[in-house]
C-alpha cells in the first residue's frame, strides 16, 4: 500500500513518528540516534525512516514547511498507516523576552488564522489542542531528564512571521487572553488532523529567533540545542 506522497508499505511505519520539518534533519536524527534503520519513503525527497531507539521501533519522517505540507503527511500517516502518535519537533520564533536561543517549548494550544479546518472539514475552527496524554508524557520525560521546558500557547502562521509587514497587527487579532509564547507554521494542521481522526499529536519547538535576541549561536551550540529537543522527543516515545 502507498499514497501519492508516501511509497511505504503498511507496516513499514511505526505507531509513533517523530516529525521534523527538514528531510535532512530526519536523516540526521536517524543516523545519529537510531539503530537497524531503513529508508521507507523518499517520494519528493520527504525522507521517512524506521529503526530502533533503545530497542523500541520508532519512525522519523519529515513533514516539510507550512500547514498544507504537514497536513498531507500527517493525515496520511494517521489515516492510511495506522500511526497513533506524532511528535513534531521544529523551530520557532519567541514572543517573550525571557526566552533564549534553543529554549524548548511545548505547545499547550495553538491559534491560527488559517482556514485549514474550514477547507478540510467545513469547520470554522481557529484554535486547536495537542493530546493531553502526549503532552503529559513529554513533560514528565523533560523533568526526569532535567531538560528545562516552557509550556505555553503558540501561534501557527501561513507565512514566516519575520517577513510580516506589520506583526503587531497580526498579534492584535489573536484572542486577547491567548498570550502566545512563540510562533511556528505547522502545529495547527497537525493537531486538527489528530483531533479529526482520533489520534495523538504534540509539538516541541526550539527557539531559533526572537526580536529580543541579538546574540548569534555557534554551530556547536545550535547542534547541542537541537539535540536536546531530539533526545527529549525520542525518550518520550519510549513511554508510548
TORPA-4810 file (N, C-alpha, C, O; in nm, 3 decimals):
<nodes>
NODE_1_0.084_-0.120_0.000_0.000_0.000_0.000_0.087_0.124_0.000_0.191_0.128_0.066_X
NODE_2_0.045_0.224_-0.074_0.114_0.353_-0.074_0.013_0.461_-0.103_-0.103_0.433_-0.135_X
NODE_3_0.056_0.587_-0.091_-0.028_0.702_-0.125_0.046_0.780_-0.234_0.160_0.746_-0.266_X
NODE_4_-0.015_0.884_-0.290_0.058_0.963_-0.389_0.182_1.031_-0.332_0.268_1.077_-0.407_X
NODE_5_0.193_1.038_-0.198_0.303_1.111_-0.136_0.394_1.023_-0.051_0.492_1.072_0.004_X
NODE_6_0.364_0.895_-0.040_0.438_0.807_0.050_0.441_0.666_-0.010_0.336_0.604_-0.030_X
NODE_7_0.560_0.618_-0.038_0.575_0.487_-0.101_0.587_0.372_0.000_0.599_0.256_-0.040_X
NODE_8_0.584_0.403_0.130_0.597_0.299_0.233_0.480_0.202_0.224_0.368_0.240_0.187_X
NODE_9_0.506_0.077_0.258_0.401_-0.023_0.268_0.341_-0.022_0.408_0.405_0.022_0.504_X
NODE_10_0.220_-0.071_0.420_0.157_-0.083_0.551_0.244_-0.172_0.638_0.281_-0.283_0.597_X
NODE_11_0.277_-0.125_0.757_0.367_-0.198_0.846_0.508_-0.145_0.845_0.588_-0.178_0.933_X
NODE_12_0.542_-0.062_0.743_0.676_-0.005_0.736_0.697_0.108_0.836_0.811_0.140_0.871_X
NODE_13_0.588_0.169_0.880_0.597_0.287_0.966_0.546_0.251_1.105_0.440_0.189_1.120_X
NODE_14_0.622_0.291_1.207_0.589_0.257_1.345_0.466_0.333_1.393_0.421_0.428_1.329_X
NODE_15_0.413_0.291_1.507_0.295_0.356_1.566_0.325_0.498_1.613_0.237_0.584_1.617_X
NODE_16_0.452_0.522_1.649_0.492_0.656_1.692_0.593_0.712_1.593_0.690_0.645_1.557_X
NODE_17_0.569_0.836_1.548_0.654_0.901_1.448_0.704_1.034_1.503_0.627_1.116_1.552_X
NODE_18_0.835_1.054_1.494_0.897_1.183_1.524_0.904_1.259_1.392_0.956_1.208_1.293_X
NODE_19_0.849_1.383_1.389_0.842_1.457_1.262_0.910_1.594_1.270_0.854_1.689_1.326_X
NODE_20_1.030_1.606_1.214_1.088_1.738_1.191_1.040_1.790_1.056_0.987_1.714_0.975_X
NODE_21_1.059_1.918_1.032_1.020_1.971_0.902_1.118_1.934_0.792_1.078_1.900_0.681_X
NODE_22_1.247_1.940_0.823_1.354_1.927_0.726_1.387_1.780_0.698_1.416_1.706_0.792_X
NODE_23_1.382_1.736_0.571_1.420_1.598_0.540_1.563_1.564_0.584_1.590_1.451_0.625_X
NODE_24_1.654_1.660_0.575_1.791_1.633_0.619_1.800_1.621_0.770_1.887_1.551_0.822_X
NODE_25_1.710_1.687_0.841_1.705_1.670_0.986_1.655_1.529_1.020_1.703_1.467_1.115_X
NODE_26_1.559_1.481_0.942_1.512_1.343_0.963_1.627_1.245_0.940_1.642_1.149_1.016_X
NODE_27_1.706_1.268_0.837_1.822_1.183_0.810_1.923_1.191_0.924_1.978_1.089_0.966_X
NODE_28_1.949_1.310_0.973_2.044_1.329_1.083_1.998_1.255_1.209_2.078_1.185_1.272_X
NODE_29_1.871_1.270_1.244_1.819_1.202_1.363_1.835_1.051_1.349_1.879_0.983_1.442_X
NODE_30_1.798_1.001_1.233_1.805_0.857_1.210_1.947_0.806_1.223_1.972_0.707_1.292_X
NODE_31_2.040_0.872_1.157_2.178_0.823_1.154_2.249_0.838_1.287_2.344_0.765_1.315_X
NODE_32_2.205_0.932_1.370_2.274_0.958_1.495_2.206_0.902_1.619_2.268_0.893_1.725_X
NODE_33_2.078_0.865_1.608_2.005_0.820_1.726_1.943_0.681_1.711_1.916_0.616_1.812_X
NODE_34_1.920_0.635_1.590_1.853_0.506_1.570_1.951_0.397_1.531_2.060_0.423_1.481_X
NODE_35_1.909_0.273_1.555_1.984_0.156_1.511_1.896_0.072_1.419_1.774_0.081_1.422_X
NODE_36_1.961_-0.009_1.336_1.891_-0.103_1.247_1.782_-0.032_1.167_1.671_-0.084_1.153_X
NODE_37_1.814_0.085_1.115_1.713_0.164_1.045_1.711_0.134_0.896_1.808_0.082_0.840_X
NODE_38_1.599_0.167_0.835_1.584_0.152_0.690_1.503_0.270_0.637_1.416_0.324_0.705_X
NODE_39_1.533_0.309_0.515_1.457_0.415_0.447_1.328_0.356_0.394_1.331_0.258_0.319_X
NODE_40_1.213_0.414_0.431_1.085_0.359_0.385_1.011_0.455_0.292_0.913_0.415_0.228_X
NODE_41_1.055_0.579_0.282_0.995_0.672_0.186_1.097_0.775_0.141_1.173_0.829_0.222_X
NODE_42_1.098_0.802_0.010_1.181_0.910_-0.043_1.107_0.991_-0.148_1.168_1.073_-0.217_X
NODE_43_0.976_0.969_-0.161_0.896_1.045_-0.258_0.906_1.194_-0.228_0.890_1.237_-0.114_X
NODE_44_0.934_1.273_-0.332_0.951_1.418_-0.321_1.063_1.456_-0.225_1.069_1.569_-0.178_X
NODE_45_1.153_1.362_-0.195_1.263_1.389_-0.104_1.220_1.403_0.041_1.297_1.451_0.124_X
NODE_46_1.097_1.361_0.073_1.046_1.372_0.209_1.078_1.240_0.282_0.994_1.151_0.294_X
NODE_47_1.202_1.231_0.330_1.254_1.106_0.381_1.179_1.057_0.504_1.146_1.135_0.594_X
NODE_48_1.154_0.927_0.507_1.100_0.860_0.625_1.183_0.736_0.652_1.216_0.660_0.561_X
NODE_49_1.216_0.716_0.779_1.297_0.602_0.821_1.227_0.532_0.937_1.155_0.595_1.014_X
NODE_50_1.249_0.403_0.947_1.204_0.327_1.063_1.322_0.249_1.118_1.395_0.184_1.043_X
NODE_51_1.341_0.256_1.249_1.452_0.187_1.313_1.422_0.164_1.461_1.307_0.171_1.504_X
NODE_52_1.526_0.137_1.536_1.512_0.110_1.680_1.581_0.220_1.761_1.694_0.259_1.733_X
NODE_53_1.509_0.269_1.861_1.567_0.361_1.958_1.559_0.296_2.095_1.450_0.278_2.151_X
NODE_54_1.675_0.261_2.149_1.682_0.190_2.278_1.591_0.067_2.277_1.526_0.036_2.376_X
NODE_55_1.589_-0.001_2.163_1.514_-0.125_2.149_1.371_-0.111_2.102_1.306_-0.211_2.072_X
NODE_56_1.318_0.012_2.095_1.178_0.033_2.056_1.172_0.080_1.911_1.251_0.165_1.869_X
NODE_57_1.078_0.025_1.835_1.062_0.067_1.695_1.001_0.207_1.688_0.895_0.233_1.745_X
NODE_58_1.070_0.295_1.618_1.029_0.434_1.601_1.048_0.472_1.455_1.142_0.425_1.389_X
NODE_59_0.961_0.556_1.404_0.981_0.613_1.271_1.013_0.761_1.283_0.966_0.830_1.374_X
NODE_60_1.092_0.810_1.190_1.125_0.952_1.179_1.092_0.992_1.037_1.143_0.934_0.941_X
NODE_61_1.005_1.092_1.022_0.966_1.136_0.888_0.956_1.288_0.882_0.902_1.351_0.973_X
NODE_62_1.008_1.345_0.776_0.997_1.490_0.755_0.855_1.526_0.712_0.784_1.445_0.654_X
NODE_63_0.814_1.650_0.742_0.681_1.695_0.701_0.683_1.821_0.616_0.577_1.869_0.576_X
NODE_64_0.801_1.876_0.588_0.806_1.996_0.506_0.767_2.121_0.584_0.753_2.118_0.706_X
NODE_65_0.749_2.231_0.509_0.716_2.359_0.571_0.572_2.398_0.546_0.522_2.387_0.434_X
NODE_66_0.505_2.445_0.650_0.372_2.500_0.637_0.261_2.399_0.659_0.282_2.278_0.653_X
NODE_67_0.142_2.452_0.685_0.027_2.368_0.717_-0.016_2.275_0.604_-0.049_2.160_0.631_X
NODE_68_-0.018_2.319_0.477_-0.058_2.225_0.372_0.032_2.101_0.368_-0.017_1.989_0.348_X
NODE_69_0.162_2.121_0.386_0.255_2.009_0.378_0.239_1.914_0.496_0.221_1.794_0.477_X
NODE_70_0.245_1.967_0.617_0.229_1.879_0.734_0.088_1.820_0.737_0.068_1.709_0.787_X
NODE_71_-0.008_1.894_0.683_-0.145_1.843_0.679_-0.157_1.717_0.595_-0.223_1.622_0.636_X
NODE_72_-0.093_1.715_0.479_-0.096_1.598_0.393_-0.026_1.479_0.458_-0.083_1.370_0.468_X
NODE_73_0.098_1.501_0.504_0.176_1.388_0.554_0.119_1.331_0.683_0.114_1.209_0.700_X
NODE_74_0.076_1.417_0.774_0.022_1.364_0.899_-0.113_1.297_0.877_-0.141_1.195_0.939_X
NODE_75_-0.196_1.352_0.790_-0.325_1.289_0.760_-0.304_1.148_0.706_-0.371_1.054_0.749_X
NODE_76_-0.212_1.133_0.613_-0.188_1.001_0.555_-0.129_0.904_0.657_-0.165_0.786_0.658_X
NODE_77_-0.040_0.952_0.742_0.016_0.863_0.845_-0.093_0.812_0.938_-0.099_0.693_0.970_X
NODE_78_-0.180_0.902_0.981_-0.290_0.862_1.070_-0.392_0.773_0.999_-0.431_0.669_1.051_X
NODE_79_-0.434_0.815_0.880_-0.547_0.752_0.811_-0.510_0.621_0.745_-0.587_0.525_0.750_X
NODE_80_-0.392_0.615_0.682_-0.359_0.500_0.598_-0.248_0.411_0.654_-0.232_0.297_0.611_X
NODE_81_-0.171_0.463_0.751_-0.059_0.385_0.804_-0.076_0.347_0.951_0.016_0.294_1.014_X
NODE_82_-0.193_0.374_1.006_-0.226_0.336_1.144_-0.131_0.395_1.248_-0.111_0.337_1.355_X
NODE_83_-0.072_0.510_1.217_0.009_0.581_1.316_-0.081_0.633_1.427_-0.189_0.687_1.400_X
NODE_84_-0.038_0.618_1.550_-0.116_0.663_1.665_-0.065_0.794_1.724_-0.143_0.876_1.772_X
NODE_85_0.066_0.813_1.720_0.127_0.928_1.789_0.226_0.998_1.696_0.312_0.934_1.636_X
NODE_86_0.214_1.130_1.685_0.313_1.210_1.614_0.366_1.317_1.709_0.289_1.395_1.766_X
NODE_87_0.497_1.319_1.724_0.563_1.425_1.800_0.637_1.513_1.699_0.739_1.472_1.643_X
NODE_88_0.585_1.633_1.678_0.653_1.727_1.588_0.766_1.793_1.663_0.749_1.836_1.777_X
NODE_89_0.883_1.802_1.599_0.995_1.877_1.656_1.038_1.979_1.553_1.069_1.943_1.439_X
NODE_90_1.041_2.105_1.591_1.074_2.209_1.495_1.134_2.331_1.560_1.170_2.330_1.677_X
NODE_91_1.143_2.435_1.481_1.197_2.561_1.530_1.084_2.662_1.545_0.975_2.644_1.491_X
NODE_92_1.111_2.768_1.619_1.008_2.870_1.640_1.073_3.004_1.667_1.192_3.014_1.698_X
NODE_93_0.991_3.108_1.655_1.030_3.241_1.695_0.968_3.273_1.830_0.849_3.249_1.851_X
NODE_94_1.047_3.328_1.920_1.000_3.355_2.055_0.926_3.489_2.061_0.965_3.585_1.996_X
NODE_95_0.818_3.493_2.141_0.741_3.614_2.161_0.754_3.666_2.304_0.684_3.760_2.341_X
NODE_96_0.843_3.608_2.384_0.863_3.651_2.522_1.011_3.683_2.544_1.097_3.607_2.499_X
NODE_97_1.041_3.794_2.612_1.182_3.833_2.628_1.263_3.737_2.714_1.385_3.732_2.703_X
NODE_98_1.196_3.660_2.799_1.269_3.568_2.886_1.317_3.442_2.813_1.399_3.368_2.866_X
NODE_99_1.267_3.419_2.692_1.307_3.301_2.617_1.439_3.326_2.543_1.457_3.430_2.480_X
NODE_100_1.529_3.229_2.553_1.662_3.241_2.494_1.678_3.142_2.379_1.595_3.052_2.360_X
NODE_101_1.786_3.159_2.302_1.814_3.068_2.193_1.818_2.923_2.242_1.884_2.891_2.341_X
NODE_102_1.745_2.838_2.171_1.740_2.694_2.194_1.664_2.653_2.319_1.669_2.537_2.358_X
NODE_103_1.595_2.747_2.383_1.497_2.707_2.483_1.393_2.618_2.414_1.359_2.640_2.298_X
NODE_104_1.344_2.518_2.488_1.249_2.423_2.430_1.108_2.455_2.479_1.086_2.473_2.599_X
NODE_105_1.015_2.462_2.385_0.875_2.498_2.415_0.786_2.381_2.377_0.805_2.317_2.274_X
NODE_106_0.688_2.353_2.461_0.584_2.254_2.432_0.452_2.328_2.418_0.409_2.396_2.511_X
NODE_107_0.388_2.315_2.303_0.264_2.388_2.278_0.149_2.330_2.359_0.127_2.209_2.361_X
NODE_108_0.076_2.419_2.426_-0.039_2.382_2.507_-0.171_2.406_2.433_-0.273_2.346_2.465_X
NODE_109_-0.166_2.493_2.334_-0.279_2.525_2.245_-0.223_2.608_2.133_-0.121_2.676_2.151_X
NODE_110_-0.288_2.605_2.015_-0.235_2.681_1.903_-0.348_2.756_1.834_-0.455_2.702_1.807_X
NODE_111_-0.321_2.884_1.806_-0.415_2.970_1.733_-0.362_2.992_1.593_-0.242_3.011_1.572_X
NODE_112_-0.454_2.990_1.495_-0.416_3.022_1.357_-0.529_3.095_1.288_-0.646_3.070_1.315_X
NODE_113_-0.493_3.187_1.198_-0.593_3.250_1.112_-0.624_3.164_0.990_-0.712_3.198_0.911_X
NODE_114_-0.554_3.055_0.973_-0.573_2.968_0.857_-0.715_2.913_0.849_-0.782_2.896_0.950_X
NODE_115_-0.759_2.885_0.728_-0.888_2.818_0.704_-0.868_2.668_0.680_-0.951_2.604_0.615_X
NODE_116_-0.759_2.612_0.731_-0.731_2.470_0.712_-0.850_2.384_0.754_-0.893_2.296_0.679_X
NODE_117_-0.902_2.409_0.874_-1.012_2.327_0.925_-1.139_2.349_0.843_-1.215_2.255_0.819_X
NODE_118_-1.162_2.472_0.801_-1.281_2.503_0.721_-1.276_2.431_0.586_-1.375_2.373_0.541_X
NODE_119_-1.159_2.434_0.522_-1.145_2.372_0.390_-1.151_2.220_0.400_-1.216_2.154_0.318_X
NODE_120_-1.083_2.164_0.499_-1.078_2.019_0.513_-1.210_1.960_0.561_-1.254_1.855_0.513_X
NODE_121_-1.273_2.028_0.658_-1.382_1.964_0.731_-1.501_2.056_0.754_-1.586_2.027_0.839_X
NODE_122_-1.510_2.168_0.680_-1.622_2.263_0.695_-1.639_2.307_0.840_-1.751_2.323_0.889_X
NODE_123_-1.526_2.327_0.907_-1.524_2.361_1.049_-1.453_2.495_1.067_-1.333_2.507_1.042_X
NODE_124_-1.529_2.596_1.109_-1.471_2.730_1.128_-1.397_2.734_1.261_-1.441_2.797_1.357_X
NODE_125_-1.284_2.666_1.264_-1.206_2.646_1.385_-1.071_2.717_1.372_-1.006_2.708_1.269_X
NODE_126_-1.030_2.788_1.478_-0.903_2.860_1.473_-0.815_2.836_1.595_-0.708_2.896_1.606_X
NODE_127_-0.858_2.752_1.686_-0.774_2.710_1.799_-0.781_2.558_1.810_-0.889_2.501_1.814_X
NODE_128_-0.666_2.495_1.814_-0.661_2.351_1.832_-0.568_2.317_1.948_-0.492_2.401_1.995_X
NODE_129_-0.578_2.192_1.992_-0.507_2.149_2.113_-0.430_2.019_2.087_-0.473_1.936_2.007_X
NODE_130_-0.319_2.002_2.155_-0.246_1.876_2.145_-0.313_1.768_2.228_-0.408_1.795_2.301_X
NODE_131_-0.263_1.647_2.216_-0.308_1.539_2.302_-0.260_1.562_2.444_-0.140_1.579_2.468_X
NODE_132_-0.353_1.564_2.539_-0.315_1.583_2.679_-0.223_1.471_2.725_-0.129_1.494_2.802_X
NODE_133_-0.249_1.349_2.677_-0.165_1.236_2.715_-0.022_1.255_2.666_0.073_1.236_2.742_X
NODE_134_-0.005_1.294_2.538_0.129_1.314_2.485_0.201_1.427_2.555_0.318_1.415_2.589_X
NODE_135_0.132_1.538_2.578_0.195_1.649_2.649_0.240_1.607_2.787_0.348_1.647_2.832_X
NODE_136_0.159_1.528_2.855_0.195_1.481_2.989_0.320_1.393_2.984_0.408_1.406_3.069_X
NODE_137_0.328_1.305_2.885_0.445_1.219_2.870_0.571_1.301_2.844_0.675_1.275_2.904_X
NODE_138_0.561_1.399_2.755_0.676_1.484_2.725_0.718_1.564_2.847_0.837_1.575_2.877_X
NODE_139_0.621_1.620_2.919_0.652_1.699_3.037_0.721_1.614_3.144_0.820_1.657_3.204_X
NODE_140_0.671_1.494_3.167_0.732_1.405_3.266_0.873_1.364_3.224_0.964_1.356_3.308_X
NODE_141_0.891_1.338_3.095_1.023_1.298_3.045_1.123_1.412_3.060_1.238_1.389_3.097_X
NODE_142_1.081_1.534_3.030_1.168_1.651_3.048_1.212_1.664_3.193_1.329_1.691_3.221_X
NODE_143_1.118_1.644_3.285_1.150_1.653_3.429_1.251_1.544_3.468_1.348_1.571_3.538_X
NODE_144_1.227_1.423_3.421_1.316_1.312_3.454_1.456_1.332_3.397_1.554_1.293_3.460_X
NODE_145_1.465_1.393_3.281_1.593_1.413_3.214_1.658_1.548_3.245_1.762_1.582_3.189_X
NODE_146_1.595_1.624_3.335_1.647_1.756_3.374_1.664_1.849_3.253_1.763_1.921_3.242_X
NODE_147_1.567_1.845_3.164_1.566_1.934_3.047_1.464_2.044_3.073_1.345_2.016_3.084_X
NODE_148_1.507_2.170_3.081_1.411_2.280_3.102_1.310_2.286_2.988_1.346_2.273_2.871_X
NODE_149_1.184_2.306_3.024_1.076_2.306_2.925_0.978_2.418_2.956_0.930_2.430_3.068_X
NODE_150_0.950_2.501_2.855_0.848_2.604_2.867_0.719_2.552_2.804_0.721_2.507_2.689_X
NODE_151_0.610_2.558_2.876_0.481_2.513_2.825_0.391_2.635_2.809_0.371_2.710_2.905_X
NODE_152_0.338_2.656_2.689_0.255_2.773_2.668_0.178_2.767_2.537_0.199_2.677_2.456_X
NODE_153_0.090_2.863_2.519_0.014_2.874_2.395_0.103_2.928_2.283_0.192_3.010_2.308_X
NODE_154_0.077_2.883_2.162_0.159_2.925_2.048_0.069_2.963_1.930_-0.050_2.931_1.928_X
NODE_155_0.127_3.031_1.834_0.052_3.066_1.713_0.114_2.995_1.594_0.234_2.966_1.591_X
NODE_156_0.029_2.968_1.495_0.070_2.899_1.372_0.032_2.988_1.255_-0.085_3.020_1.236_X
NODE_157_0.130_3.027_1.176_0.107_3.127_1.072_0.120_3.066_0.933_0.184_2.963_0.915_X
NODE_158_0.059_3.132_0.835_0.068_3.090_0.695_0.190_3.146_0.627_0.219_3.110_0.513_X
NODE_159_0.264_3.234_0.693_0.387_3.288_0.638_0.488_3.302_0.750_0.451_3.307_0.867_X
NODE_160_0.614_3.308_0.715_0.722_3.327_0.811_0.700_3.461_0.879_0.701_3.565_0.813_X
NODE_161_0.681_3.460_1.011_0.640_3.583_1.078_0.743_3.694_1.068_0.708_3.811_1.079_X
NODE_162_0.869_3.660_1.048_0.973_3.762_1.032_0.947_3.847_0.908_0.988_3.963_0.902_X
NODE_163_0.877_3.790_0.807_0.851_3.861_0.684_0.721_3.941_0.687_0.691_4.011_0.590_X
NODE_164_0.643_3.933_0.795_0.518_4.009_0.802_0.546_4.158_0.794_0.641_4.207_0.855_X
NODE_165_0.463_4.231_0.719_0.484_4.375_0.707_0.453_4.447_0.838_0.510_4.553_0.866_X
NODE_166_0.362_4.391_0.918_0.329_4.452_1.047_0.284_4.342_1.143_0.165_4.312_1.153_X
NODE_167_0.379_4.283_1.214_0.347_4.173_1.305_0.256_4.219_1.418_0.182_4.139_1.474_X
NODE_168_0.261_4.348_1.453_0.175_4.398_1.561_0.028_4.386_1.524_-0.055_4.356_1.610_X
NODE_169_-0.006_4.409_1.397_-0.145_4.394_1.355_-0.190_4.249_1.366_-0.302_4.221_1.407_X
NODE_170_-0.100_4.156_1.328_-0.133_4.015_1.345_-0.157_3.982_1.492_-0.255_3.916_1.526_X
NODE_171_-0.069_4.028_1.578_-0.082_3.999_1.720_-0.210_4.058_1.778_-0.268_4.002_1.871_X
NODE_172_-0.255_4.171_1.724_-0.377_4.234_1.774_-0.501_4.152_1.742_-0.605_4.170_1.806_X
NODE_173_-0.492_4.063_1.643_-0.608_3.981_1.604_-0.615_3.849_1.682_-0.714_3.777_1.672_X
NODE_174_-0.513_3.819_1.759_-0.515_3.699_1.842_-0.607_3.723_1.961_-0.606_3.833_2.016_X
NODE_175_-0.686_3.624_2.003_-0.772_3.643_2.122_-0.692_3.703_2.238_-0.582_3.659_2.268_X
NODE_176_-0.750_3.805_2.301_-0.674_3.887_2.395_-0.617_3.809_2.513_-0.516_3.849_2.571_X
NODE_177_-0.681_3.698_2.549_-0.635_3.622_2.664_-0.550_3.500_2.624_-0.519_3.416_2.709_X
NODE_178_-0.511_3.491_2.496_-0.438_3.373_2.449_-0.290_3.377_2.488_-0.231_3.275_2.523_X
NODE_179_-0.230_3.496_2.481_-0.096_3.520_2.533_0.008_3.422_2.478_0.063_3.343_2.555_X
NODE_180_0.036_3.423_2.347_0.128_3.325_2.291_0.273_3.349_2.332_0.316_3.462_2.351_X
NODE_181_0.346_3.239_2.345_0.488_3.248_2.379_0.576_3.237_2.256_0.692_3.279_2.260_X
NODE_182_0.524_3.181_2.145_0.607_3.163_2.026_0.521_3.141_1.903_0.399_3.123_1.912_X
NODE_183_0.587_3.142_1.787_0.520_3.121_1.659_0.593_3.018_1.575_0.716_3.012_1.574_X
NODE_184_0.515_2.934_1.506_0.569_2.839_1.408_0.466_2.826_1.297_0.376_2.908_1.287_X
NODE_185_0.478_2.723_1.210_0.396_2.722_1.089_0.324_2.591_1.060_0.268_2.574_0.952_X
NODE_186_0.323_2.496_1.155_0.267_2.365_1.125_0.170_2.306_1.226_0.085_2.226_1.189_X
NODE_187_0.181_2.343_1.352_0.112_2.268_1.459_-0.039_2.268_1.446_-0.103_2.169_1.481_X
NODE_188_-0.099_2.376_1.396_-0.245_2.380_1.388_-0.299_2.265_1.303_-0.390_2.194_1.346_X
NODE_189_-0.243_2.246_1.184_-0.291_2.140_1.095_-0.265_2.002_1.155_-0.350_1.914_1.146_X
NODE_190_-0.150_1.984_1.217_-0.119_1.857_1.281_-0.218_1.825_1.392_-0.273_1.715_1.398_X
NODE_191_-0.243_1.922_1.480_-0.336_1.900_1.591_-0.477_1.875_1.540_-0.550_1.792_1.593_X
NODE_192_-0.516_1.950_1.435_-0.652_1.933_1.383_-0.671_1.794_1.323_-0.774_1.730_1.345_X
NODE_193_-0.571_1.747_1.247_-0.580_1.613_1.191_-0.591_1.507_1.300_-0.671_1.414_1.289_X
NODE_194_-0.511_1.521_1.404_-0.516_1.424_1.514_-0.653_1.424_1.579_-0.709_1.318_1.607_X
NODE_195_-0.708_1.542_1.602_-0.842_1.554_1.662_-0.947_1.491_1.571_-1.034_1.417_1.618_X
NODE_196_-0.940_1.520_1.442_-1.038_1.471_1.346_-1.036_1.318_1.335_-1.141_1.255_1.320_X
NODE_197_-0.917_1.260_1.344_-0.901_1.116_1.320_-0.885_1.035_1.448_-0.860_0.914_1.442_X
NODE_198_-0.898_1.099_1.563_-0.892_1.028_1.690_-0.753_0.977_1.724_-0.738_0.869_1.781_X
NODE_199_-0.650_1.055_1.690_-0.511_1.017_1.716_-0.447_1.117_1.811_-0.514_1.206_1.863_X
NODE_200_-0.316_1.103_1.833_-0.244_1.187_1.928_-0.136_1.268_1.858_-0.068_1.218_1.768_X
NODE_201_-0.119_1.393_1.899_-0.015_1.480_1.843_0.032_1.578_1.949_-0.046_1.620_2.035_X
NODE_202_0.159_1.613_1.943_0.211_1.723_2.024_0.321_1.792_1.944_0.365_1.742_1.841_X
NODE_203_0.363_1.907_1.993_0.460_1.989_1.920_0.565_2.045_2.014_0.535_2.124_2.103_X
NODE_204_0.690_2.003_1.992_0.805_2.059_2.060_0.876_2.155_1.966_0.890_2.127_1.847_X
NODE_205_0.921_2.270_2.020_0.989_2.370_1.939_1.113_2.419_2.009_1.118_2.430_2.132_X
NODE_206_1.214_2.449_1.930_1.337_2.508_1.981_1.347_2.651_1.929_1.332_2.675_1.809_X
NODE_207_1.373_2.745_2.018_1.379_2.887_1.980_1.502_2.912_1.894_1.615_2.883_1.935_X
NODE_208_1.480_2.966_1.774_1.593_3.000_1.686_1.598_3.149_1.651_1.698_3.196_1.598_X
NODE_209_1.490_3.222_1.679_1.495_3.366_1.655_1.396_3.436_1.748_1.301_3.376_1.797_X
NODE_210_1.422_3.565_1.770_1.337_3.647_1.855_1.381_3.792_1.840_1.499_3.821_1.824_X
NODE_211_1.284_3.881_1.845_1.320_4.023_1.837_1.396_4.067_1.962_1.457_4.174_1.963_X
NODE_212_1.391_3.986_2.067_1.459_4.018_2.192_1.602_3.965_2.196_1.676_3.996_2.289_X
NODE_213_1.643_3.885_2.095_1.774_3.820_2.097_1.863_3.882_1.991_1.825_3.893_1.874_X
NODE_214_1.982_3.924_2.032_2.077_3.981_1.938_2.202_3.895_1.922_2.275_3.911_1.824_X
NODE_215_2.227_3.803_2.015_2.345_3.718_2.005_2.324_3.610_1.900_2.211_3.575_1.868_X
NODE_216_2.433_3.557_1.848_2.430_3.454_1.745_2.496_3.328_1.800_2.609_3.333_1.849_X
NODE_217_2.427_3.218_1.791_2.480_3.092_1.841_2.584_3.036_1.745_2.573_3.053_1.623_X
NODE_218_2.684_2.969_1.801_2.782_2.899_1.718_2.719_2.772_1.662_2.618_2.725_1.714_X
NODE_219_2.777_2.715_1.557_2.725_2.589_1.503_2.720_2.479_1.610_2.628_2.398_1.612_X
NODE_220_2.819_2.477_1.698_2.821_2.376_1.804_2.705_2.395_1.900_2.641_2.299_1.941_X
NODE_221_2.677_2.521_1.936_2.565_2.549_2.026_2.432_2.515_1.961_2.341_2.464_2.026_X
NODE_222_2.420_2.544_1.833_2.295_2.512_1.760_2.271_2.362_1.761_2.159_2.316_1.786_X
NODE_223_2.376_2.284_1.732_2.360_2.139_1.726_2.323_2.082_1.863_2.236_1.996_1.873_X
NODE_224_2.389_2.131_1.968_2.360_2.085_2.103_2.217_2.119_2.142_2.147_2.036_2.201_X
NODE_225_2.174_2.240_2.109_2.037_2.282_2.143_1.933_2.195_2.076_1.836_2.155_2.141_X
NODE_226_1.951_2.166_1.949_1.856_2.082_1.878_1.863_1.938_1.927_1.761_1.869_1.933_X
NODE_227_1.982_1.892_1.962_1.996_1.756_2.013_1.919_1.735_2.142_1.864_1.627_2.165_X
NODE_228_1.913_1.836_2.226_1.836_1.825_2.350_1.688_1.801_2.319_1.623_1.719_2.384_X
NODE_229_1.635_1.873_2.222_1.495_1.856_2.183_1.472_1.719_2.120_1.372_1.653_2.148_X
NODE_230_1.564_1.677_2.035_1.553_1.546_1.971_1.553_1.435_2.076_1.469_1.345_2.072_X
NODE_231_1.646_1.443_2.170_1.655_1.341_2.274_1.529_1.338_2.359_1.483_1.230_2.397_X
NODE_232_1.473_1.454_2.389_1.350_1.460_2.467_1.236_1.391_2.394_1.162_1.313_2.454_X
NODE_233_1.221_1.418_2.264_1.114_1.355_2.187_1.132_1.204_2.180_1.036_1.129_2.197_X
NODE_234_1.254_1.159_2.157_1.280_1.016_2.146_1.259_0.945_2.280_1.199_0.838_2.284_X
NODE_235_1.308_1.005_2.388_1.290_0.941_2.519_1.142_0.937_2.558_1.096_0.842_2.620_X
NODE_236_1.068_1.041_2.521_0.923_1.040_2.547_0.856_0.929_2.469_0.762_0.868_2.519_X
NODE_237_0.903_0.902_2.349_0.841_0.798_2.266_0.853_0.660_2.328_0.773_0.572_2.299_X
NODE_238_0.952_0.640_2.414_0.969_0.510_2.481_0.854_0.478_2.575_0.830_0.361_2.607_X
NODE_239_0.781_0.581_2.619_0.671_0.562_2.713_0.538_0.539_2.642_0.436_0.520_2.708_X
NODE_240_0.537_0.540_2.510_0.412_0.531_2.435_0.385_0.387_2.389_0.284_0.360_2.325_X
</nodes>
